[in-house]
Every structure is written in C-alpha cells, then in structure tokens.
Amino acid sequence: MANSSESTFRQFVACINAHEPTAIVALCSDDHIFTDSLGSQMSGLDHLKKGWAAYFSFFPDYRIEIETVTSSDQIVLACGFAAATYTKTGTSWQIPAAWRAKIIGGRVAEWQVYADNKPVYELLSAAPNHSLKRTAAG
C-alpha cells in the first residue's frame, strides 16, 4: 500500500501527464526546487509554472511512465521512462528515466530528474530554428 509521500508523488506525476502547470505548482511547496538531468536548478512557483508551460508547448504529449516506486519517509524514488513528440518536427522520443522527490507536508519540496537527454537534445539541435531554452521538465 502506498504511503502518503508516494500518493503525493503519483498525484504530481498525474498533473505532469495532464499537462497542467497550474496543478503542478499547486502541489509544490513554496520553496520547491526542480533539478534537471544536468543538475541545473529552478525555483519560484511562477518561474516553474512558466517553465512547465513552455516545455508542454514544445512537447504537448509529454508523459512520464512509472514502472517502479519505492519510498522511505519523505523521499520517493521512481524509475520508468519519459516520452514525447516534438511539435516542430513530429519526431517522437522515449528515454529511460528516474525521479527523486522529497515530500514535506503533502507538497513536493524537491523534484529531481535523472535521464540521458542526449537523444532529445540531438532531436532539438537538428530541428530548423529550434528555440527551446532549458526549462522545467520531468
């Protein structure tokens, strides 16, 4: 049976998969920190909301598929894959990924992505006039 941290984690993933930036940040703590797969961090709820919205504009069908979840108190670890289609080219990608979340008081205080995004970066760099700046993504 999932604990409350796992339940919050799964709700957060559901908001990401629903492409709802407002719902995503509603589950974030005020001091939420997003860490991407390169170790860059983003914080500030307005900034995060804009980042997710921008990411979904480039990858409107972005989704996270969770295969395994484990947790201990406030920390939730999951692995699976992330997938999407790039709007400018119609090219799809899927990569193995893992996520780490710290849940405090029913809110996501930290969200960290572990993935080899090289295939995604190569797809973007090959697209004419690509303008995706690194934004929040899960």
C-alpha angles and dihedrals in degrees: 000000000000118000122226092266090054091047091053089047092053091047089052091051090049090054090050091049090049089054092232111147092181091054091045094055091042086067093048124095116241089253095044116157121203115199118191127210092271093053096254113143133215129187140165116086095239091049091048092049091052091046093053091046091052092048092051090050089061095037107027094170096046111149141173118218113198117207101170134017130185130171144184117194106303098356122086122186124190139172133196131099143296122219140176147147122248108234097214095057107016088234115147128212137187126188135178111252145171131205135204121199131183111207119198122176093347093306131106106247095172133022118183128180125208113192143125099245094178092111090052093048090048091051091050095046091051092053116095114250095358111178105177109140117197106280138165111298134160 
